[in-house]
Amino acid sequence: MSAPVLTELPTGLDDLSVWPASAARLPDGNLSVGGVSLADVADRFDTPAYVLDEGEVRARCRTYRAAFPDAEVMYAAKAFLSRTMVRWIDEEGLGLDVCSAGELELAVTAGFPAERIVLHGNAKSPREIETALRLGVGRVMVDSHSEIARIAALVGPGSRQKVMVRVVPGVAAGGHEKIRTGTDAQKFGLSLTDGSAQHAIARVLGLPQLELSGLHCHIGSQITDVRPYLVAVRRMVGLMARIKASHGVTFPELDMGGGHGVAYRPGEAALDLTSLARRLTRELSSSCAAAELPVPGLVIEPGRAIVAPAGVALYRVLAVKHTGSTLFVAVDGGMSDNPRPALYGARYAPRLIGRSATAEPVAATVVGRHCEAGDVLAVDALLPGDVRPGDLLAVPVSGAYQLSMASAYNLVGRPPVVAVHEGSARLLVRRETAEDFRRRDIGV
Ligand code: LLP
């Protein structure tokens, strides 16, 4: 049953701009997402828990399809994957980008058509390539010279495998040094600058088992500016022109990867998808016209921008401590369910839910329950000054690269994923338990 909705803003802590569109205020300081009270989710499924708004995921898929009506949109499964997510992506008409046999098998066994899947990875094992070919994956992304012969050798007699070559276009972009993949100083792809990309393309073209459907690049992640994409597209078209001149071939596809940035806190910038779509398509057409190339079909691979804003992490406060001038608010999750602050210095805006907040806001440091000092979830989090053990905190924009990078640290167990939609909540992924840990540890 849908909860009653309040309209006025009780306090200055109440900015819902980065929350799912369905987020609504309820009486007593509570909040609902997908028509379901978050405090009720915490009661029913316990904490920590991750809430995923089905409507928000679907709406974001539709926004992409509307903004890029002629492009193929492949959801990057590494951001978050579950069997139900696979179904939503399929129903919304997107393809899938996977980067391991694990992601691939989960998708295919959940019913996702393999021909709409692309396989990435800078170090694919022969077994992974074999699995991908056996399941009939649509395209394999070539990331190194060493895997070219490996893929060709695994193609069955009389058949051909579509591949794309991942090119490093020499464009620096991305929200953090560790997620910039467009320049030569990192492990992915084949360099355009030093000729490795051209060399790999020539090798692939010489192998009858492989069908080179086009080139790929992914310049980085959490990018909020359109311009690096435009530079990358010009360089990719430049390379396509050189390949046409030297080999006489043109490609039907160009994959420009993902990386579309989102706002994690109110006031932060997000990549403007409409502007990206318009300017990227225009740049592609004009660069191709100038180079006398046919315009290839555009492929994009968004992950974060589809799922991050649809997720909310729920935690229970376990301890509140004033140390010097810092107010530490310790919760029952932490770096095992969200390693992003520790890895990239990512910033979040947690919010108190489940009771009315009348006390003046204070800046708190929200920390996790793990055994190291770097287990910080949010610095300068604005929380009511009377925040106390037993309170509930909700962290918006938690749908991407949190659970998918979650660990077994301290054997705390990964939280469940609860889907909310039109007033009802259902469990998608159950909580990891002590029994799970015990069962896979088979030592005596
Ligand atoms: N395509 C390729 C080839 C990729 O490597 C990635 C992400 C994507 C698409 C999707 O990028 P997105 O649209 O989600 O930015 N763990 C980091 C992000 C790592 C991204 C890795 N590759 C984080 O939490 O920020």
Boltz pocket constraint, residues with backbone or C-beta under 6 A from the ligand:
constraints:
  - pocket:
      binder: B
      contacts: [[A, 76], [A, 78], [A, 79], [A, 97], [A, 120], [A, 179], [A, 218], [A, 220], [A, 221], [A, 222], [A, 257], [A, 258], [A, 259], [A, 260], [A, 301], [A, 302], [A, 303], [A, 304], [A, 305], [A, 340], [A, 344], [A, 400], [A, 401]]
      max_distance: 6.0
